[in-house]
Amino acid sequence: MTFRNGLDSLLRPEDSVLVLIDHQPYQLANVNSHDPQLVINNTTGLAKVAKVFGVPTILTSVIADRGGRIFKHVTDVFPGQEVIDRTFINTWEDKKVVDAVKATGRKQLIIAGLWTEICVAMPAIQAAGEGWDVTVITDASAAVSLEAHNVAIQRMIAAGVNMMTWVALAGEWQRDWARIDTAVALNDAMVPHGGGSAIAYMWEQQLLNTPVPTTKSGH
């Protein structure tokens, strides 16, 4: 296996394409590896960050008539965008999805979805074998059990797939806070979804914008 290291191995927004797979009610109903609300939060945060950086994002569901539509939290980030509905369990066997990814001209393929052990692992492993630079966002994915999630991650790592969390991805895409064209929008996108880090950021802004008290002479 080729080790993933060096500056060029880091993810870049201009080279990235994001595929969000099967974030649907049926799948969420049997998520047991993560708090379901946290999965919704993280996936929404991931979608918003991708939008900030102009990363093409493909939304896909499987048999939505029965499994339900992609979470509104996610589709609201991309109003009017088509959700590609599949019959294939393995997204990477669906020509329409693969063609949409290829049309972006990007090779850093980022995947998150439900469930990790099936609908994430299969396309990640196949795409990696076809030469794509594949990253899975583990906390915007979830499985029917913690064991299923962890085993899937081990299986994908063995296949050469990179693992990250959504906040780590945001930092890697930003890379330099001097990039002010995205810095402010990134913070705004992360505040509703970043948990304690977002609260600390808002506190920092409060302190920076609070005038230093003045004292009268003689006191």
N, C-alpha and C positions, 0 to 999 in steps of 0.2 A: 504494500500500500504506500502511496506517496503521502508523506507527512504534510499536514496543512500548517505551514508556518511562513514567516516573513511578511513584510508589509503588503505585498500583492495578494496575500491570502485573506486579508480583511475585506469585509463587504463594503461596496460602494453604491450609493443610490443610483448613479448613472448606469451601472451594470446589473442592477437587481430587477427581478420580476417576482411578484408575490402571488401565490395561489392559495386561496382560502377554500377548504374542502369540507362540505357537509356539516357546517355549523347550523344544525337543524333540530327541531324539538324532539323528534324520535330519538336521535342519537344522544341528545343531552339528558333525556329521561333515564338513561342507564349509565351515566358517567359516575364512576365511583373512585377514580384516582385523584380527583381534584374537587374542590367546592365548585359546583356548577355555576354559581354566580361569579366566581373568580374567573372562570373560563370565559364567560360572556364579557366581563370587564377587560380581560387581557386581549381578547380578540378584537374588541372595539378599539382599544388603545393602539394595537398593532395596525389596524386599518387606518386610523387617523394619522399615525406617524408616516405610514406609506404615502398617504395623500400629501402630507407636508413636503415630502422629498420628491414628489412627482414620480414615485415608483409605480409602474403599471400593476394593477391588481385585478386578478381574474377571480370571479366568484363562481363557485360551482356547487350544485346539490345533486343528490341521487334520488330519483323518483319522488319529487317534491309533492306530488298529489297525495301520497301516502305518508311520507316522512315529515312533511311540513316545509314551509319556506325558510330560507336563510334568515337568521335573527335580524329583526328590524334595526337593531342597534348598528349592525354592520351595513346593511343595504342603504340606510340613511346617510352613511358617509359617502356613498357613490350613487346619488339619486339618478334614476333613469337608466342605470347601467344594467345590461342584460346579465341574468344569472344563467349560466349554462347548466341545464339539467341533463343528467346522464342515466343510463341503465348500467353501464360498467361500474363495478365496485372499485376497480383500479382506475383512477382518474387518468393515468398515463396511457391507458389503452383507448381513451376517448379522443378521436381525431380532432374534434372541434376545440377541445381544451388545449391539446398539444399544439395545434396550429396557431391558436391565440397566443400561446407563450412564445413560439418561434417568431411570430410576427413582430414582437417587441425588439428582436435582434439582441437580446441580452442573454448572458450565460450563467449568471448567479441566480439560481432558482431557489426561492424561499417558500417553504410549505408549512402550513398549519392546518389542523383539521380534527374531526371526530370520526372514528376513533383512531388513536395513535397506532394500535396494533394491526389495523386493517387498512383504513382509507388514507393514512399517512405513510405507513411503512411500505406498502406496495408501490406507489408512484415514486417515493423517494429512492428506493432500492433500484427500481428499473431505470429511472432517469440518471442516477449516478453511474450505472453500468453503461449508459449510452454517452457518457462523457460530460454530463452537466455538473456544474459545481453546486451541489445541493446542500441547503441548510434547513433544518427543521426547528421551528419555534416551539419548544416543549411546553411552555406554560400557556400557550394559546391552542394547545392540543390536549386531549384527555382520552382516557380509556375506560373499559368496563371494570377494571380493577387496578390497583397500584402495581401489582405484579405484571399485568398485561402491558401497562405503560412502560415500566422499567425494562422488561424483556424486549419490547419493541425498540426502545432506545439502544440497548446493547446490540441488537440485531442490525440496526441501521448504522451504528458506529463501525461495526465489523465490515459493512459494505462501503465504508468511506464517506458516510454522510456526516456533516458538521451539525453540532447541536448548540442552540443559543436560546436565551429568553428574550421576550419582546423589548424590555428596557435595555438590555445589552445591545440588541440590534439598533435601537434608536441612538445609543451612544456611538456605535461604530459608524453609522451613517453620518452623524453630525461631525465627529472626529475633532473639530476645532470650534470653540465657542466664538472665534472671530468671524465665523461664517454667519454673519448677522441676517442674511437673506432667509435662513431657516431657523436660527436660534430662538427667536421670539415665538414664532409659530409652533415650534417643537414644544416649548414649555407650555404654551396654551393648550396644545393637544394632550399633553401628559398630565396636566393638573387634575382633570376629573378621574383619571385612571391610575395614577402613580402611587397611591397609598401614602405611606409615611413620608416618602421622598417628596411627594407633591406638597404635603402639608409643610414640610421643612422649607421648601422653596418659597411658598407663600409667606411664611413667617419671616424669611430672609428679606423678601420684598417689603414687608411691613416695616421691618427695622430700618432698612435703607431709606425708606420714605418718611420716617418719623423724625421731625426736627429735634435737634439736641436742645434740651431745656436750657434756658438762660436764667442766670441768677442776678438779682439786683445788687448793686454795690453796697458793701457793708454787711452782707449776709453770707 
